[in-house]
Amino acid sequence: MANIIGRETEKRQLDIMAKSPKAEFVAVYGRRRVGKTYLITEHFRDKLSFYASGVLNAKTVRQKEAFCTALEKIGANGGQTDSWMSLFGALREGLQKRVEAGLTTVIFLDEIPCFDTQRSDFVPALDHFWNTWAARYPNIKLIVCGSATSWIVKNIVDSHGGLHDRLTFEIHLHPFTLAETEFYLNANGIHWTRLMIAQAYMAFGGIPYYLSLIQQGESLVQSLDRLYSKPTGILHREYERLFASLFKQPEPYLNIVSILSKNKKGLTRDEIADKLHIQSGGTLTKLLNDLKNCDFLRSYRVFGRKIKQNSEIYALTDMFTLFHLHFNAVVGEEERFFSKSSRTSVMLSWEGLAFERVAMQHINQMKQSIGISGIRVNYYQWRSNASSPAAQIDLVLDRADDMVNVCEMKFSHTPYLISKAEYEKLQNRLFAFQNETQMNKGLLLTFITPYGLKENEYANEVVQQVRLDDLFLPKREE
């Protein structure tokens, strides 16, 4: 457990579950490479009573062979592949003495969606195992895990079959925050400035596996050259592998992500449907929810006189996906593309968009920075219905104390300078926002930048500032 960096909330949840006086059924899910397996195996280490993992892209016979091999390790009869009902029966027999002796019995089924091959009857067998045996013993703790989040949600979390309402714990494992990323890199001997760490976050997100590939002594651009150059870079084909491992039919998801990557400000569901030339109905809702559950995108309600669920704006938030879609077409066969492209327009445009996405993923830290952690806050985006082109505010923090932070996010390698022309645009945007929403709360113009604002007459009009160091604050439970 000492080797786990961050994940404090999840570790507490697992401890509570392990000490619970009743049987527990836990689902752990999240994006591929986010560290789900590592969390469970490191947290429990030698306390796992049974551990079996599905095999990616393998047929039924291979899945059963993997399960049988795990059965053999606990002395159960795993010598032949049989029906899943029989295999779970063998698991029950292998654990019976331990369970009846009152010992805590942690069963970990990893990459569980892989077990559920076509016509395998895996889910009914799991249902039968839990409902007829495991749930009867308070010392049994069943943990299921998988990267195919849509499968976990459909078959376990929101099951309408025999596992309906059987889940007792649910852990959605998200990427690291900036603070956790810094801690992780430092623990691996990577001692970069916070700006460099933020830039690494823009490329890799808080994904532990990607961060683990960075080597001591490298700069960020050297790491990017080595990891992403064609055709040898280990992450060059990661994008395709990522979606193929998460979704049985990845094409519709790839289409949505591609469209969102080309729209910096995000799109409503109707706008996505229009660009895809499909109906804005249940199928699209399922696709969007699957992508949200895998942390690829996030939805923001639109601020107006009325908040309408259907007018939510969807924005791409997975940093590696943004990075790949921005650079894949321009990297070519250049071995040192990133080293040669530092501070070029293609890099600067990516940094500007990516910094906005990083900031939006650290709203908790923003609230701490401006001293409103104890105040109820709703956050939205806003689009003008009157101006052309439509004015937009990327982040509105609507506070219960009758104040509103109107946030502007700008990336810069030095203190950011607000020009006269930009200041006038900001004022027009604030006027349009207040006029169209009929806002009767106080407005606080808030800038989010790496190094704050360069002093001038316009900077003095900014009420509150959030700097890069503030985004590195540890996440506080609310």
C-alpha positions as CSV (number, residue, x, y, z in Angstrom):
1,M,0.0,0.0,0.0
2,A,2.9,2.3,0.7
3,N,3.8,2.4,-3.1
4,I,0.4,3.9,-4.1
5,I,0.7,7.6,-4.9
6,G,-2.4,9.6,-4.4
7,R,-5.8,7.8,-4.5
8,E,-6.4,8.7,-0.8
9,T,-10.2,8.7,-1.2
10,E,-10.2,5.4,-3.0
11,K,-7.9,3.8,-0.4
12,R,-10.2,4.9,2.4
13,Q,-13.1,3.4,0.5
14,L,-11.3,0.1,0.1
15,D,-10.4,0.0,3.8
16,I,-14.0,0.6,4.8
17,M,-15.1,-2.1,2.4
18,A,-12.6,-4.6,3.7
19,K,-13.6,-4.0,7.4
20,S,-17.3,-4.0,6.7
21,P,-19.5,-6.4,8.7
22,K,-21.3,-7.5,5.6
23,A,-20.6,-9.0,2.2
24,E,-19.4,-6.4,-0.3
25,F,-19.7,-6.2,-4.1
26,V,-17.4,-3.5,-5.5
27,A,-17.0,-2.2,-9.1
28,V,-13.9,-0.3,-10.1
29,Y,-13.9,1.3,-13.5
30,G,-12.2,4.0,-15.5
31,R,-10.1,4.8,-18.5
32,R,-7.5,2.4,-19.7
33,R,-4.0,2.9,-18.2
34,V,-5.4,4.9,-15.3
35,G,-4.2,2.4,-12.7
36,K,-7.2,0.4,-11.6
37,T,-5.4,-3.0,-11.4
38,Y,-2.4,-1.4,-9.7
39,L,-4.6,0.2,-7.0
40,I,-6.3,-3.1,-6.1
41,T,-3.3,-5.4,-6.3
42,E,-1.0,-3.0,-4.4
43,H,-3.6,-2.1,-1.8
44,F,-4.4,-5.7,-0.9
45,R,-1.1,-7.3,-2.0
46,D,-0.9,-10.8,-0.4
47,K,-4.4,-10.4,1.1
48,L,-6.1,-11.2,-2.2
49,S,-7.7,-14.6,-1.8
50,F,-8.4,-15.1,-5.5
51,Y,-7.2,-13.1,-8.5
52,A,-8.2,-13.8,-12.1
53,S,-7.9,-11.5,-15.1
54,G,-9.6,-11.5,-18.4
55,V,-7.4,-11.7,-21.6
56,L,-7.8,-8.8,-24.0
57,N,-9.1,-9.7,-27.5
58,A,-9.1,-13.4,-26.7
59,K,-11.8,-16.0,-27.4
60,T,-13.9,-17.8,-24.8
61,V,-11.6,-20.8,-24.5
62,R,-8.6,-18.5,-23.6
63,Q,-10.7,-16.7,-21.0
64,K,-11.7,-19.9,-19.3
65,E,-8.1,-21.1,-19.4
66,A,-7.0,-17.9,-17.6
67,F,-9.7,-18.5,-15.0
68,C,-8.7,-22.1,-14.5
69,T,-5.1,-21.1,-14.0
70,A,-6.1,-18.8,-11.2
71,L,-8.3,-21.6,-9.7
72,E,-5.2,-23.9,-9.6
73,K,-3.4,-21.3,-7.5
74,I,-5.9,-21.7,-4.7
75,G,-5.9,-25.5,-5.0
76,A,-9.2,-25.7,-6.8
77,N,-9.9,-28.0,-9.8
78,G,-9.0,-25.8,-12.8
79,G,-7.7,-28.6,-15.0
80,Q,-10.4,-28.2,-17.7
81,T,-12.4,-25.4,-19.3
82,D,-16.0,-26.0,-18.6
83,S,-19.1,-23.8,-18.4
84,W,-18.8,-20.6,-16.4
85,M,-21.4,-21.9,-14.0
86,S,-19.0,-24.9,-13.2
87,L,-16.0,-22.6,-13.0
88,F,-17.7,-20.4,-10.4
89,G,-18.7,-23.6,-8.6
90,A,-15.0,-24.6,-8.5
91,L,-14.2,-21.1,-7.1
92,R,-16.8,-21.6,-4.4
93,E,-15.4,-24.9,-3.4
94,G,-11.8,-23.6,-3.4
95,L,-12.7,-20.8,-1.0
96,Q,-15.3,-22.6,1.2
97,K,-13.0,-23.6,4.0
98,R,-11.5,-20.1,4.2
99,V,-14.9,-18.5,4.2
100,E,-16.4,-20.8,6.8
101,A,-13.3,-20.1,9.1
102,G,-14.4,-16.5,9.1
103,L,-11.3,-15.1,7.3
104,T,-11.7,-12.0,5.2
105,T,-11.9,-13.3,1.6
106,V,-11.1,-10.8,-1.1
107,I,-12.0,-12.0,-4.6
108,F,-10.7,-9.8,-7.5
109,L,-11.9,-10.3,-11.0
110,D,-9.9,-8.0,-13.3
111,E,-10.7,-7.0,-16.9
112,I,-14.1,-8.7,-16.3
113,P,-15.6,-7.5,-19.6
114,C,-13.1,-9.8,-21.4
115,F,-14.7,-12.8,-19.8
116,D,-18.1,-12.0,-21.3
117,T,-17.5,-13.2,-24.8
118,Q,-20.4,-13.8,-27.1
119,R,-22.9,-16.5,-25.9
120,S,-20.6,-17.3,-23.0
121,D,-23.2,-16.9,-20.2
122,F,-20.6,-15.3,-18.0
123,V,-22.9,-12.7,-16.5
124,P,-25.7,-15.2,-15.4
125,A,-22.9,-17.4,-13.8
126,L,-21.5,-14.3,-11.9
127,D,-25.1,-13.4,-10.9
128,H,-25.7,-17.0,-9.5
129,F,-22.3,-17.0,-7.7
130,W,-23.0,-13.8,-5.9
131,N,-26.7,-14.2,-5.1
132,T,-26.7,-17.9,-4.1
133,W,-23.4,-18.0,-2.2
134,A,-21.0,-15.0,-1.9
135,A,-23.7,-12.6,-0.6
136,R,-24.5,-14.9,2.3
137,Y,-21.1,-14.5,3.9
138,P,-20.2,-11.2,5.6
139,N,-16.4,-11.8,5.2
140,I,-16.6,-12.1,1.3
141,K,-15.5,-9.0,-0.6
142,L,-16.0,-9.3,-4.3
143,I,-14.2,-6.7,-6.5
144,V,-14.8,-6.5,-10.3
145,C,-12.8,-4.2,-12.5
146,G,-12.5,-3.3,-16.2
147,S,-11.4,-0.7,-18.7
148,A,-14.5,-1.3,-20.8
149,T,-16.5,1.1,-18.7
150,S,-19.6,0.9,-20.8
151,W,-19.8,-2.9,-20.0
152,I,-19.3,-2.3,-16.3
153,V,-22.0,0.3,-16.2
154,K,-24.5,-1.7,-18.2
155,N,-24.0,-5.1,-16.7
156,I,-23.0,-4.3,-13.1
157,V,-23.6,-0.7,-12.0
158,D,-27.0,-0.3,-13.9
159,S,-27.9,-3.9,-14.2
160,H,-31.5,-4.7,-14.8
161,G,-31.0,-8.5,-14.3
162,G,-30.0,-10.6,-11.4
163,L,-27.3,-8.1,-10.3
164,H,-29.8,-5.3,-10.1
165,D,-29.0,-3.3,-6.9
166,R,-26.4,-5.8,-5.7
167,L,-23.5,-3.4,-6.0
168,T,-22.5,-2.0,-2.6
169,F,-19.4,0.1,-3.6
170,E,-18.6,1.9,-6.8
171,I,-15.2,3.4,-7.5
172,H,-14.7,5.5,-10.7
173,L,-11.0,5.9,-10.8
174,H,-10.1,9.2,-12.5
175,P,-6.7,10.5,-13.8
176,F,-4.3,12.1,-11.4
177,T,-4.6,15.8,-10.5
178,L,-1.7,18.1,-11.1
179,A,-0.6,17.7,-7.5
180,E,-0.7,13.9,-7.8
181,T,1.2,14.1,-11.1
182,E,3.9,16.2,-9.5
183,F,4.2,13.8,-6.6
184,Y,4.3,10.8,-9.0
185,L,7.1,12.3,-11.2
186,N,9.1,13.4,-8.2
187,A,8.9,9.8,-6.8
188,N,10.3,8.6,-10.1
189,G,13.2,11.0,-10.0
190,I,11.7,13.5,-12.4
191,H,12.2,17.0,-10.9
192,W,10.7,19.4,-13.4
193,T,9.4,22.9,-12.9
194,R,5.6,23.2,-12.5
195,L,5.2,24.7,-15.9
196,M,7.0,21.6,-17.4
197,I,4.8,19.4,-15.3
198,A,1.7,21.2,-16.5
199,Q,2.9,20.9,-20.1
200,A,3.4,17.1,-19.5
201,Y,-0.1,17.0,-18.1
202,M,-1.4,18.7,-21.3
203,A,0.1,15.8,-23.3
204,F,-0.4,12.8,-21.1
205,G,-3.1,13.9,-18.7
206,G,-2.9,12.4,-15.2
207,I,-2.5,8.9,-16.6
208,P,0.1,7.0,-14.5
209,Y,1.2,4.6,-17.3
210,Y,2.0,7.4,-19.7
211,L,3.8,9.3,-16.9
212,S,5.8,6.2,-16.0
213,L,7.4,6.3,-19.5
214,I,9.2,9.6,-18.9
215,Q,12.8,9.0,-18.1
216,Q,15.2,10.8,-15.7
217,G,17.4,13.3,-17.4
218,E,15.0,14.0,-20.3
219,S,13.2,17.3,-21.0
220,L,9.6,17.2,-21.9
221,V,10.2,17.7,-25.6
222,Q,12.8,14.9,-25.5
223,S,10.2,12.6,-23.9
224,L,7.7,13.5,-26.5
225,D,10.1,12.9,-29.4
226,R,11.0,9.5,-28.0
227,L,7.5,8.3,-27.1
228,Y,5.5,9.7,-30.0
229,S,7.8,9.8,-33.0
230,K,6.8,7.5,-35.9
231,P,7.0,4.6,-36.3
232,T,8.9,3.5,-33.2
233,G,7.3,5.7,-30.5
234,I,5.6,3.5,-27.9
235,L,2.6,5.9,-27.8
236,H,2.3,6.5,-31.5
237,R,-0.4,3.8,-31.9
238,E,-1.8,4.2,-28.4
239,Y,-4.9,6.1,-29.6
240,E,-6.2,3.3,-31.7
241,R,-5.4,0.7,-29.0
242,L,-7.1,2.8,-26.4
243,F,-10.5,2.9,-28.1
244,A,-10.3,-0.7,-29.3
245,S,-9.8,-1.8,-25.7
246,L,-12.7,0.2,-24.4
247,F,-15.4,-0.3,-27.0
248,K,-16.3,-3.4,-29.0
249,Q,-17.3,-1.0,-31.8
250,P,-15.1,2.0,-31.4
251,E,-15.9,3.8,-34.7
252,P,-18.9,5.8,-33.4
253,Y,-16.9,7.0,-30.4
254,L,-14.0,8.0,-32.5
255,N,-16.3,10.0,-34.7
256,I,-17.7,12.0,-31.7
257,V,-14.2,12.6,-30.3
258,S,-12.9,13.7,-33.7
259,I,-15.7,16.2,-34.1
260,L,-15.3,17.6,-30.6
261,S,-11.5,18.0,-31.1
262,K,-12.2,20.4,-33.9
263,N,-14.5,22.6,-31.8
264,K,-12.6,24.4,-29.1
265,K,-15.7,25.7,-27.3
266,G,-17.6,22.4,-27.3
267,L,-20.9,21.4,-28.9
268,T,-24.4,20.6,-27.8
269,R,-25.9,17.2,-28.3
270,D,-28.0,18.5,-31.2
271,E,-24.9,20.1,-32.8
272,I,-23.0,16.8,-32.5
273,A,-25.9,14.9,-34.0
274,D,-26.1,17.4,-36.9
275,K,-22.4,17.0,-37.7
276,L,-22.6,13.2,-37.5
277,H,-25.8,13.2,-39.6
278,I,-27.6,11.1,-37.0
279,Q,-30.7,11.5,-34.7
280,S,-30.2,13.2,-31.4
281,G,-31.8,10.3,-29.5
282,G,-31.1,7.5,-27.1
283,T,-28.2,6.0,-29.1
284,L,-26.3,9.2,-29.1
285,T,-27.0,9.7,-25.4
286,K,-25.5,6.3,-24.7
287,L,-22.4,7.0,-26.7
288,L,-21.9,10.4,-24.9
289,N,-22.5,8.8,-21.5
290,D,-19.9,6.0,-22.3
291,L,-17.3,8.6,-23.2
292,K,-18.1,10.6,-20.0
293,N,-17.7,7.5,-17.9
294,C,-14.3,6.9,-19.5
295,D,-13.2,10.5,-18.8
296,F,-12.9,11.4,-22.5
297,L,-15.4,14.2,-22.3
298,R,-17.3,16.3,-19.9
299,S,-20.6,18.1,-20.2
300,Y,-21.2,21.6,-18.9
301,R,-24.7,23.1,-18.5
302,V,-25.3,26.3,-20.3
303,F,-26.0,29.4,-18.1
304,G,-29.1,31.3,-19.1
305,R,-32.5,32.4,-17.7
306,K,-33.3,28.7,-17.5
307,I,-30.8,25.8,-17.2
308,K,-31.8,23.1,-19.7
309,Q,-30.3,19.6,-19.5
310,N,-30.6,19.1,-23.3
311,S,-28.5,22.2,-24.0
312,E,-25.5,21.0,-22.2
313,I,-22.2,21.6,-24.0
314,Y,-19.9,18.6,-24.4
315,A,-16.1,19.3,-24.5
316,L,-13.3,16.9,-25.0
317,T,-11.2,16.5,-21.8
318,D,-8.9,13.5,-22.3
319,M,-5.5,15.2,-22.6
320,F,-3.8,12.5,-24.6
321,T,-6.7,12.3,-27.1
322,L,-6.5,16.1,-27.6
323,F,-2.7,15.8,-28.0
324,H,-2.9,13.0,-30.5
325,L,-5.6,14.6,-32.7
326,H,-3.7,17.9,-32.7
327,F,-0.3,16.5,-33.6
328,N,-0.8,13.2,-35.4
329,A,-1.2,14.7,-38.9
330,V,1.8,17.1,-38.5
331,V,4.4,15.0,-36.8
332,G,5.1,12.9,-39.9
333,E,8.3,10.9,-39.8
334,E,10.2,13.7,-38.1
335,E,12.2,12.1,-35.3
336,R,12.8,15.3,-33.3
337,F,9.6,17.1,-34.2
338,F,8.8,18.4,-30.7
339,S,12.4,19.6,-30.0
340,K,12.4,21.6,-33.2
341,S,8.8,22.9,-32.9
342,S,9.0,24.5,-29.4
343,R,7.3,27.9,-29.4
344,T,6.0,27.5,-33.0
345,S,2.4,28.3,-33.8
346,V,1.3,24.6,-33.8
347,M,2.7,24.2,-30.3
348,L,1.3,27.5,-29.0
349,S,-2.2,26.8,-30.3
350,W,-2.2,23.4,-28.6
351,E,-0.9,24.8,-25.4
352,G,-3.7,27.5,-25.3
353,L,-6.4,24.9,-25.8
354,A,-4.9,22.3,-23.5
355,F,-4.3,24.7,-20.7
356,E,-8.0,25.6,-20.7
357,R,-8.9,21.9,-20.4
358,V,-6.4,21.4,-17.6
359,A,-7.8,24.3,-15.7
360,M,-11.4,23.1,-16.2
361,Q,-10.4,19.8,-14.6
362,H,-9.2,21.6,-11.5
363,I,-12.3,23.6,-10.5
364,N,-11.9,22.3,-6.9
365,Q,-8.4,23.9,-6.7
366,M,-9.7,27.1,-8.2
367,K,-12.4,27.3,-5.5
368,Q,-9.7,26.8,-2.8
369,S,-7.5,29.5,-4.4
370,I,-10.2,32.2,-4.4
371,G,-11.5,31.2,-1.0
372,I,-14.9,29.8,-1.8
373,S,-14.5,26.1,-0.9
374,G,-17.1,26.4,1.8
375,I,-19.7,28.0,-0.5
376,R,-22.0,26.0,-2.8
377,V,-21.0,26.7,-6.4
378,N,-22.6,25.6,-9.7
379,Y,-20.4,25.9,-12.8
380,Y,-21.6,26.5,-16.3
381,Q,-20.6,27.7,-19.7
382,W,-22.4,30.6,-21.4
383,R,-23.2,31.4,-25.1
384,S,-24.7,34.6,-26.3
385,N,-28.0,34.2,-28.2
386,A,-27.8,37.8,-29.5
387,S,-24.3,38.6,-30.6
388,S,-22.7,37.5,-33.9
389,P,-20.4,35.8,-33.8
390,A,-21.8,34.4,-30.5
391,A,-19.8,35.6,-27.5
392,Q,-18.9,32.8,-25.1
393,I,-17.6,32.4,-21.6
394,D,-15.9,29.2,-20.9
395,L,-16.4,29.0,-17.2
396,V,-19.0,30.7,-14.9
397,L,-18.8,30.0,-11.2
398,D,-22.3,30.8,-9.9
399,R,-22.0,31.1,-6.1
400,A,-24.6,30.8,-3.4
401,D,-23.3,34.1,-1.8
402,D,-24.8,36.1,-4.7
403,M,-21.4,36.5,-6.5
404,V,-20.4,35.1,-9.9
405,N,-16.8,34.5,-11.1
406,V,-16.6,35.0,-14.8
407,C,-13.4,33.1,-15.7
408,E,-11.0,33.8,-18.5
409,M,-8.2,31.2,-19.1
410,K,-5.0,32.2,-20.9
411,F,-1.7,30.3,-21.3
412,S,1.5,32.2,-21.4
413,H,5.2,31.4,-20.6
414,T,5.4,34.8,-18.8
415,P,3.0,37.1,-16.9
416,Y,0.0,37.6,-19.3
417,L,-0.5,41.1,-20.7
418,I,-4.1,42.3,-21.2
419,S,-4.2,44.7,-24.2
420,K,-6.6,47.5,-24.6
421,A,-8.4,45.7,-27.4
422,E,-8.7,42.5,-25.4
423,Y,-10.0,44.4,-22.3
424,E,-12.7,46.1,-24.4
425,K,-13.8,42.6,-25.7
426,L,-14.0,41.4,-22.1
427,Q,-16.1,44.3,-21.1
428,N,-18.5,43.8,-24.0
429,R,-18.7,40.1,-23.1
430,L,-19.5,40.9,-19.5
431,F,-22.2,43.4,-20.5
432,A,-23.8,40.8,-22.9
433,F,-23.7,38.1,-20.2
434,Q,-25.3,40.3,-17.6
435,N,-27.9,41.7,-20.0
436,E,-29.0,38.4,-21.6
437,T,-29.1,36.4,-18.4
438,Q,-30.6,39.3,-16.4
439,M,-28.0,38.5,-13.8
440,N,-28.7,40.2,-10.5
441,K,-25.5,39.0,-8.8
442,G,-22.1,40.7,-8.5
443,L,-19.7,39.8,-11.3
444,L,-16.0,39.1,-10.6
445,L,-13.7,39.0,-13.6
446,T,-11.3,36.2,-12.9
447,F,-8.1,35.3,-14.8
448,I,-6.5,31.9,-14.8
449,T,-2.9,32.0,-16.0
450,P,0.4,30.3,-15.3
451,Y,2.2,33.3,-13.9
452,G,-0.5,35.9,-13.3
453,L,-1.0,39.2,-15.1
454,K,1.5,41.8,-16.1
455,E,0.7,45.0,-14.3
456,N,-1.1,47.7,-16.3
457,E,-4.3,49.7,-16.1
458,Y,-6.3,46.8,-17.4
459,A,-4.9,44.2,-15.1
460,N,-6.0,46.3,-12.2
461,E,-9.6,45.8,-13.3
462,V,-9.3,42.0,-12.8
463,V,-10.8,41.2,-9.4
464,Q,-9.4,37.7,-8.8
465,Q,-6.5,35.7,-10.2
466,V,-5.7,32.0,-10.2
467,R,-2.1,31.0,-11.0
468,L,-0.6,27.7,-12.0
469,D,0.7,27.1,-8.5
470,D,-2.9,27.3,-7.3
471,L,-3.9,24.5,-9.6
472,F,-1.4,22.3,-7.9
473,L,-3.2,22.5,-4.6
474,P,-4.2,19.0,-3.3
475,K,-7.9,18.2,-4.0
476,R,-10.0,18.9,-0.9
477,E,-13.1,16.8,-0.2
478,E,-16.3,18.8,-0.3
